Amino acid sequence: MADFGFANFGDDDDNPHAGAPQLQRQAKTKAGDLKETGIELELMHLQKPNESFEVDKFYKDLLYSADDDFTELANPAERLEELLTRVRSKDHKKRALRRIPLTLGPGLELGVGVYTLVRPCYKPTAVKLSRNTNEELKTHSKTYLRETGEVLMPQDLKKAQTYGGKRISFENDEINQIKNFGETGFKLMGFKPSSLLKKYYHVKPAQFIYPDETTITGSTTLFTALLKKSLERDVTAICKYISSKNFPPRFVALVPQEEEFDKQNVQISPPGFHVIYLPFADDFRKVKFEEQPKAGSEQVEKAKEMIKKMKFTFNSENFENPSLQKYWRNIEALALDRTAPEEVEDFTLPDDERMLKRAGEAIDNFKDMVFPSGYEPGAKKRKAGGATGNAAAKKAKTADASASIDVKKEAEEGRLGKLTVAVLKEIVKKEKITASGTKKADLIDAINDHFGV
């Protein structure tokens, strides 16, 4: 899982610095240093009309080692499309998120690196610039005391929690103790059959672990043995995972993955464990679904026929994010001073023509079997009563609830936290109280200050 990169450069001179051997030696030394750090140099030679580009003069020693079976450089015109694709692809750093221990038992640990194999690719964060100088601006925040306007320093601030009508403040040492759940790393709790891991347990994106020899020597051997036995027995390791200092623990499942190669013997799946975050008991939701009519056997068969006709090979790596591509094309047009950005083809749109050609008859048969005559796919079902009446009734109910409350008494007895945000907002509006924000804590603080609690 080493970090590799490419450096492309072009030149129309097959023997640069011909009269300066010292500069040529410096260039070759620098090229050797780049190769040692995992950066591969690629030459896009620009051949002049009626002239040959003799790579043996200088660039052969710069780009290739003595063991390489070098013949000749590829035609640069044939590699233009490959170069454009590489330049327009985002470079993701292949470093570990963190390097932490995996504890299998008392006195038995191995080092692992935690990686992210898939994550959302976002647009770059906007940078604020000065309108006059176009220089980057830096944001500084200051905290003021509400009553006097005095600027507060970090050592003047404390965190507090309102409990039973009293505000309890905490020292920094106390907060650190509250947040401390133990040492970072994975701690093995036991093993479970892989079949018990349900798909709906997914609560956040998974990660991937790989052995790390830099933290604990011999980790690769122990990791390989653990992976091999987990695959043989089809089991999943359950671990307690503390990712960083002051982070709460999570239960995770370590799902083993075997190394895979394609027909050209190129690795397509690395050996290791996928880290699947498991939900706590509080995370499960009991949703009541209305009972729906069951499909008949003929309807099921028509659905199977339609699905069979519409099957296709899908790979996420073949579909670029159209929003990101449009963003980068606009940036490219601005940078190159073009009149308009290059058009972006959206491959996420369905190919309606091809779908109808392959499965048009099956789709019509399914519609005739399932839906009633005169069915319109885009028509919305009208709700009885209407949304406006429901919203008005809800607002009236909130107003009635706030009117029946002795606000001062509730504040003095510390029961404001039991009220909903909607009721608190109605109280603030009714009592003409100015709140610093719309969050529940801000509303409660404003009401307490108003009644001197």
C-alpha positions as CSV (number, residue, x, y, z in Angstrom):
1,M,0.0,0.0,0.0
2,A,2.9,2.3,-0.9
3,D,2.3,5.8,-2.1
4,F,3.1,6.3,-5.8
5,G,2.8,9.2,-8.2
6,F,3.6,10.4,-11.8
7,A,5.4,13.4,-13.1
8,N,4.8,14.2,-16.8
9,F,7.0,16.7,-18.7
10,G,7.5,17.6,-22.3
11,D,10.6,18.6,-24.3
12,D,11.6,19.0,-27.9
13,D,15.4,18.8,-27.2
14,D,16.7,15.3,-27.1
15,N,20.0,16.5,-25.4
16,P,19.4,19.4,-23.0
17,H,22.4,21.1,-21.4
18,A,24.6,19.4,-24.0
19,G,27.5,21.7,-23.1
20,A,27.0,21.5,-19.3
21,P,27.8,18.0,-18.0
22,Q,27.4,19.2,-14.4
23,L,23.8,20.2,-15.0
24,Q,23.1,16.8,-16.7
25,R,24.5,14.9,-13.7
26,Q,22.3,17.0,-11.4
27,A,19.2,16.2,-13.4
28,K,19.9,12.5,-13.4
29,T,20.6,12.5,-9.6
30,K,17.3,14.3,-9.0
31,A,15.5,11.8,-11.2
32,G,17.0,9.0,-9.2
33,D,15.8,10.6,-5.9
34,L,12.3,10.9,-7.3
35,K,12.2,7.2,-8.3
36,E,13.2,6.2,-4.7
37,T,10.3,8.2,-3.3
38,G,7.9,6.4,-5.6
39,I,7.4,9.1,-8.3
40,E,7.6,7.8,-11.9
41,L,8.8,10.2,-14.6
42,E,7.2,10.2,-18.0
43,L,8.4,12.1,-21.0
44,M,6.1,13.5,-23.6
45,H,8.7,14.1,-26.4
46,L,7.8,16.8,-28.9
47,Q,9.3,15.8,-32.2
48,K,10.2,18.6,-34.6
49,P,9.3,18.2,-38.3
50,N,11.8,16.2,-40.4
51,E,13.9,15.5,-37.2
52,S,14.3,12.5,-35.0
53,F,14.2,12.4,-31.2
54,E,17.2,10.4,-30.1
55,V,16.4,9.3,-26.6
56,D,19.8,7.6,-26.1
57,K,21.6,10.9,-25.9
58,F,20.2,11.9,-22.5
59,Y,16.7,10.7,-21.5
60,K,17.4,7.0,-21.6
61,D,19.6,7.2,-18.5
62,L,17.2,9.6,-16.9
63,L,14.0,7.6,-17.3
64,Y,15.2,4.0,-17.3
65,S,17.5,1.8,-15.3
66,A,20.1,-0.5,-16.8
67,D,17.9,-3.6,-16.2
68,D,14.9,-2.2,-18.2
69,D,14.2,-3.7,-21.6
70,F,13.9,-0.4,-23.4
71,T,13.2,-0.2,-27.1
72,E,11.7,3.2,-28.1
73,L,9.3,5.9,-26.9
74,A,5.7,5.7,-27.9
75,N,4.3,8.2,-30.3
76,P,3.2,11.2,-28.2
77,A,0.1,11.8,-30.4
78,E,-1.2,8.3,-29.5
79,R,-0.8,9.1,-25.7
80,L,-2.7,12.4,-25.8
81,E,-6.0,10.9,-24.6
82,E,-4.2,9.0,-21.8
83,L,-2.5,12.2,-20.7
84,L,-5.8,14.2,-20.6
85,T,-7.5,11.4,-18.6
86,R,-4.7,11.4,-16.1
87,V,-4.5,15.2,-15.7
88,R,-8.2,15.4,-15.1
89,S,-8.3,12.7,-12.5
90,K,-8.2,13.7,-8.9
91,D,-5.1,12.5,-7.0
92,H,-6.0,10.8,-3.7
93,K,-3.2,10.4,-1.1
94,K,-2.7,6.8,-0.2
95,R,-1.6,7.3,3.4
96,A,-3.1,5.8,6.5
97,L,-5.6,7.7,8.5
98,R,-4.0,6.5,11.7
99,R,-1.6,3.7,12.9
100,I,-2.9,2.0,16.0
101,P,-2.6,-1.4,17.8
102,L,-4.9,-4.3,17.5
103,T,-5.0,-6.1,20.9
104,L,-5.9,-9.8,20.6
105,G,-5.4,-10.6,24.2
106,P,-3.2,-9.8,27.3
107,G,0.3,-9.1,26.0
108,L,-0.6,-9.9,22.4
109,E,-0.7,-6.9,20.0
110,L,0.0,-6.1,16.4
111,G,0.2,-2.8,14.5
112,V,-2.3,-1.9,11.8
113,G,-2.9,1.0,9.5
114,V,-6.4,2.3,9.0
115,Y,-7.3,3.3,5.5
116,T,-10.4,4.6,3.7
117,L,-11.0,2.8,0.4
118,V,-14.1,4.8,-0.6
119,R,-15.2,8.2,0.5
120,P,-17.3,11.0,-1.0
121,C,-15.3,13.4,-3.2
122,Y,-16.3,17.0,-2.5
123,K,-15.7,20.3,-4.2
124,P,-12.7,22.3,-2.7
125,T,-13.5,24.6,0.2
126,A,-14.1,28.2,-0.9
127,V,-11.3,30.6,0.1
128,K,-12.1,34.2,1.1
129,L,-10.1,36.8,-0.8
130,S,-9.7,40.5,-0.3
131,R,-11.7,42.5,-2.9
132,N,-8.9,45.1,-3.2
133,T,-5.7,43.0,-3.1
134,N,-7.0,39.6,-4.0
135,E,-5.0,38.2,-1.1
136,E,-6.3,35.3,1.1
137,L,-8.1,36.5,4.2
138,K,-7.7,34.8,7.6
139,T,-10.6,34.6,10.0
140,H,-10.1,35.4,13.7
141,S,-12.9,34.8,16.3
142,K,-13.2,36.5,19.7
143,T,-15.6,35.8,22.6
144,Y,-17.2,38.7,24.4
145,L,-18.9,38.9,27.8
146,R,-22.5,39.7,27.1
147,E,-23.0,42.1,30.0
148,T,-19.9,44.3,29.7
149,G,-18.5,43.6,26.2
150,E,-15.2,42.5,27.7
151,V,-13.0,40.3,25.4
152,L,-12.5,36.9,27.0
153,M,-9.4,34.8,26.7
154,P,-9.4,31.0,26.4
155,Q,-8.4,30.7,30.1
156,D,-11.4,32.7,31.1
157,L,-13.9,30.2,29.5
158,K,-15.5,27.2,31.2
159,K,-18.0,24.7,30.0
160,A,-21.2,24.2,32.0
161,Q,-24.3,22.1,32.2
162,T,-27.7,23.2,33.6
163,Y,-29.1,20.5,35.9
164,G,-32.0,20.9,38.3
165,G,-32.2,24.6,37.7
166,K,-28.5,25.1,38.6
167,R,-25.6,25.7,36.3
168,I,-22.7,23.4,37.0
169,S,-19.3,24.4,35.6
170,F,-16.4,22.0,34.8
171,E,-12.7,22.4,34.9
172,N,-10.6,21.4,31.9
173,D,-9.2,18.4,33.8
174,E,-12.7,17.2,34.7
175,I,-13.8,17.5,31.0
176,N,-10.7,15.5,29.9
177,Q,-11.6,12.7,32.4
178,I,-15.2,12.6,31.2
179,K,-14.0,12.2,27.6
180,N,-11.3,9.6,28.3
181,F,-12.6,6.1,27.5
182,G,-9.2,4.4,27.3
183,E,-6.3,3.9,25.0
184,T,-6.7,4.2,21.2
185,G,-6.9,1.0,19.1
186,F,-8.8,-2.1,18.4
187,K,-9.5,-4.6,21.3
188,L,-10.8,-8.0,20.3
189,M,-14.1,-9.0,22.0
190,G,-14.7,-12.3,20.2
191,F,-15.7,-13.9,16.9
192,K,-19.1,-14.4,15.3
193,P,-20.2,-16.3,12.1
194,S,-20.1,-13.9,9.2
195,S,-23.7,-14.8,8.3
196,L,-24.9,-13.0,11.5
197,L,-23.7,-9.6,10.2
198,K,-26.8,-7.9,8.6
199,K,-26.7,-5.4,5.8
200,Y,-28.9,-3.0,7.7
201,Y,-26.3,-2.7,10.4
202,H,-24.5,-0.1,8.2
203,V,-24.4,3.2,10.2
204,K,-21.4,5.0,8.6
205,P,-18.8,4.4,5.9
206,A,-16.5,1.4,6.4
207,Q,-12.7,1.6,6.7
208,F,-10.0,-1.0,6.0
209,I,-7.0,-2.2,8.1
210,Y,-3.7,-3.5,6.9
211,P,-0.6,-4.7,8.9
212,D,1.9,-2.0,9.9
213,E,5.4,-3.0,10.7
214,T,6.6,0.5,11.7
215,T,4.7,0.4,15.0
216,I,5.1,-3.3,16.0
217,T,7.7,-5.6,14.4
218,G,6.2,-9.0,13.3
219,S,2.7,-7.6,12.7
220,T,2.5,-8.8,9.1
221,T,3.0,-12.5,10.1
222,L,0.4,-12.3,12.9
223,F,-2.1,-10.4,10.7
224,T,-1.7,-12.9,7.9
225,A,-2.4,-15.8,10.2
226,L,-5.5,-14.1,11.7
227,L,-6.8,-13.3,8.2
228,K,-6.2,-16.8,6.9
229,K,-8.0,-18.5,9.8
230,S,-10.9,-16.0,9.6
231,L,-11.4,-16.8,5.9
232,E,-11.2,-20.6,6.5
233,R,-13.8,-20.5,9.3
234,D,-15.9,-17.8,7.7
235,V,-16.0,-15.8,10.9
236,T,-16.0,-12.0,11.7
237,A,-14.0,-10.5,14.6
238,I,-16.0,-8.2,16.9
239,C,-13.8,-5.4,18.4
240,K,-14.1,-2.3,20.6
241,Y,-12.6,0.5,18.6
242,I,-11.4,3.9,19.9
243,S,-10.1,5.7,16.9
244,S,-8.5,8.7,18.5
245,K,-7.9,10.3,21.9
246,N,-11.1,11.5,23.6
247,F,-13.2,9.7,21.0
248,P,-16.0,7.5,22.4
249,P,-15.7,3.7,21.8
250,R,-17.6,2.0,19.0
251,F,-18.2,-1.7,18.4
252,V,-17.0,-2.8,14.9
253,A,-16.9,-6.0,12.9
254,L,-13.7,-6.9,11.1
255,V,-14.8,-8.6,7.9
256,P,-12.0,-10.6,6.3
257,Q,-11.1,-10.0,2.6
258,E,-9.0,-12.3,0.5
259,E,-6.4,-10.9,-2.0
260,E,-7.7,-11.0,-5.6
261,F,-5.9,-10.6,-8.9
262,D,-7.2,-10.1,-12.5
263,K,-6.2,-12.0,-15.6
264,Q,-3.1,-9.9,-16.0
265,N,-2.0,-10.8,-12.4
266,V,-2.7,-7.2,-11.2
267,Q,-4.1,-6.9,-7.7
268,I,-7.7,-5.8,-7.7
269,S,-8.5,-6.4,-4.0
270,P,-6.0,-6.1,-1.2
271,P,-5.8,-8.6,1.7
272,G,-7.1,-7.3,5.0
273,F,-10.2,-6.6,7.1
274,H,-13.0,-4.2,6.4
275,V,-14.0,-2.2,9.5
276,I,-17.8,-2.2,9.7
277,Y,-19.3,0.1,12.3
278,L,-22.0,-1.6,14.3
279,P,-25.1,0.1,15.8
280,F,-25.8,0.4,19.5
281,A,-29.2,-0.6,21.0
282,D,-30.2,3.1,20.9
283,D,-29.6,3.3,17.1
284,F,-32.3,0.8,16.1
285,R,-35.7,2.2,15.0
286,K,-39.0,0.4,15.3
287,V,-40.9,1.5,12.2
288,K,-44.5,0.5,11.7
289,F,-45.3,-0.1,8.1
290,E,-48.8,-0.3,6.8
291,E,-49.8,-3.7,5.5
292,Q,-49.7,-3.7,1.7
293,P,-51.5,-6.0,-0.7
294,K,-49.4,-9.0,-1.8
295,A,-48.5,-9.6,-5.4
296,G,-49.9,-12.6,-7.3
297,S,-47.8,-15.3,-8.8
298,E,-48.4,-14.0,-12.4
299,Q,-47.4,-10.4,-11.3
300,V,-44.2,-11.8,-9.8
301,E,-43.3,-13.7,-13.0
302,K,-43.9,-10.5,-15.1
303,A,-41.6,-8.6,-12.7
304,K,-38.9,-11.3,-13.0
305,E,-39.1,-11.1,-16.8
306,M,-38.8,-7.3,-16.8
307,I,-35.8,-7.5,-14.4
308,K,-34.1,-10.1,-16.5
309,K,-34.4,-8.0,-19.6
310,M,-32.9,-4.9,-17.9
311,K,-29.8,-6.5,-16.3
312,F,-26.5,-4.9,-17.1
313,T,-22.9,-4.9,-15.9
314,F,-22.4,-2.1,-13.4
315,N,-19.1,-0.7,-12.0
316,S,-19.1,2.5,-10.0
317,E,-15.6,3.3,-11.3
318,N,-17.1,3.9,-14.8
319,F,-19.3,6.7,-13.6
320,E,-18.0,10.2,-12.8
321,N,-19.8,12.6,-10.6
322,P,-21.4,15.0,-13.2
323,S,-21.6,17.8,-10.7
324,L,-17.9,17.6,-9.9
325,Q,-17.0,17.3,-13.6
326,K,-19.0,20.4,-14.5
327,Y,-17.3,22.3,-11.6
328,W,-13.8,21.4,-12.8
329,R,-14.6,22.2,-16.5
330,N,-15.7,25.7,-15.4
331,I,-12.5,26.1,-13.4
332,E,-10.5,24.9,-16.4
333,A,-12.3,27.4,-18.7
334,L,-11.5,30.3,-16.3
335,A,-7.9,29.2,-16.0
336,L,-7.3,28.9,-19.7
337,D,-9.4,32.0,-20.6
338,R,-11.9,30.1,-22.7
339,T,-15.2,31.6,-23.8
340,A,-17.2,28.6,-22.5
341,P,-16.6,25.5,-20.5
342,E,-16.4,22.1,-22.2
343,E,-19.6,20.1,-22.3
344,V,-19.9,17.3,-19.7
345,E,-21.7,14.1,-20.6
346,D,-23.9,12.9,-17.7
347,F,-23.5,9.1,-17.7
348,T,-25.8,8.7,-14.7
349,L,-28.9,9.5,-16.8
350,P,-30.8,6.3,-17.8
351,D,-30.6,5.2,-21.5
352,D,-34.3,5.2,-22.1
353,E,-34.0,4.3,-25.8
354,R,-31.9,1.2,-25.1
355,M,-34.1,0.2,-22.1
356,L,-37.2,0.3,-24.3
357,K,-35.5,-1.6,-27.1
358,R,-34.4,-4.4,-24.7
359,A,-37.3,-4.5,-22.3
360,G,-40.2,-2.4,-23.7
361,E,-42.5,-5.3,-24.2
362,A,-41.7,-6.8,-20.7
363,I,-42.3,-3.3,-19.1
364,D,-45.7,-3.0,-20.8
365,N,-46.7,-6.5,-19.8
366,F,-45.8,-5.7,-16.1
367,K,-47.7,-2.4,-16.1
368,D,-50.8,-4.1,-17.6
369,M,-50.7,-6.8,-15.0
370,V,-50.0,-4.7,-11.9
371,F,-51.5,-1.2,-12.5
372,P,-55.1,-0.3,-13.2
373,S,-56.2,1.1,-16.5
374,G,-55.6,4.9,-16.9
375,Y,-52.6,4.8,-14.5
376,E,-50.3,7.8,-14.8
377,P,-46.8,7.3,-13.2
378,G,-46.3,11.0,-12.5
379,A,-49.7,11.7,-10.9
380,K,-49.6,12.5,-7.2
381,K,-52.1,11.0,-4.7
382,R,-54.2,13.6,-3.0
383,K,-54.3,13.5,0.7
384,A,-57.5,14.0,2.6
385,G,-57.6,17.2,4.6
386,G,-54.6,18.8,3.0
387,A,-51.2,19.8,4.4
388,T,-52.3,23.4,5.1
389,G,-55.0,22.3,7.6
390,N,-52.5,20.0,9.4
391,A,-49.9,22.8,9.7
392,A,-52.5,25.3,11.1
393,A,-53.8,22.7,13.6
394,K,-50.2,22.0,14.7
395,K,-49.5,25.7,15.2
396,A,-52.7,26.2,17.2
397,K,-51.9,23.2,19.4
398,T,-48.4,24.7,20.1
399,A,-49.9,28.0,21.0
400,D,-52.4,26.4,23.4
401,A,-49.7,24.4,25.1
402,S,-47.6,27.5,25.8
403,A,-50.6,29.4,27.1
404,S,-51.4,26.8,29.7
405,I,-47.8,26.8,31.2
406,D,-46.7,28.8,34.2
407,V,-43.4,29.8,32.6
408,K,-41.8,31.4,35.7
409,K,-42.6,28.4,37.9
410,E,-41.2,26.0,35.2
411,A,-38.0,28.0,35.0
412,E,-37.5,28.2,38.8
413,E,-38.0,24.4,39.1
414,G,-35.7,23.6,36.2
415,R,-38.3,21.9,34.0
416,L,-37.9,24.0,30.9
417,G,-35.8,21.3,29.3
418,K,-38.8,19.0,29.2
419,L,-40.6,21.4,26.8
420,T,-40.3,21.2,23.0
421,V,-38.4,23.7,20.9
422,A,-41.7,24.8,19.3
423,V,-43.3,25.6,22.7
424,L,-40.1,27.4,23.9
425,K,-40.2,29.6,20.8
426,E,-43.8,30.4,21.4
427,I,-43.0,31.4,25.0
428,V,-40.1,33.6,23.8
429,K,-42.4,35.3,21.2
430,K,-45.2,35.7,23.7
431,E,-43.0,37.2,26.5
432,K,-41.1,39.3,24.0
433,I,-37.8,37.8,25.1
434,T,-34.6,38.3,22.9
435,A,-32.7,35.0,22.5
436,S,-29.1,34.7,21.2
437,G,-30.1,31.7,19.0
438,T,-32.8,29.3,18.1
439,K,-31.3,26.2,19.7
440,K,-33.0,24.7,22.7
441,A,-30.2,25.7,25.1
442,D,-30.2,29.3,23.8
443,L,-34.0,29.6,24.3
444,I,-33.8,28.1,27.9
445,D,-31.0,30.5,28.8
446,A,-32.9,33.5,27.5
447,I,-36.0,32.6,29.5
448,N,-34.0,32.0,32.7
449,D,-32.3,35.3,32.3
450,H,-35.7,37.0,31.7
451,F,-37.1,35.7,35.0
452,G,-33.8,36.1,36.9
453,V,-33.4,32.3,37.5
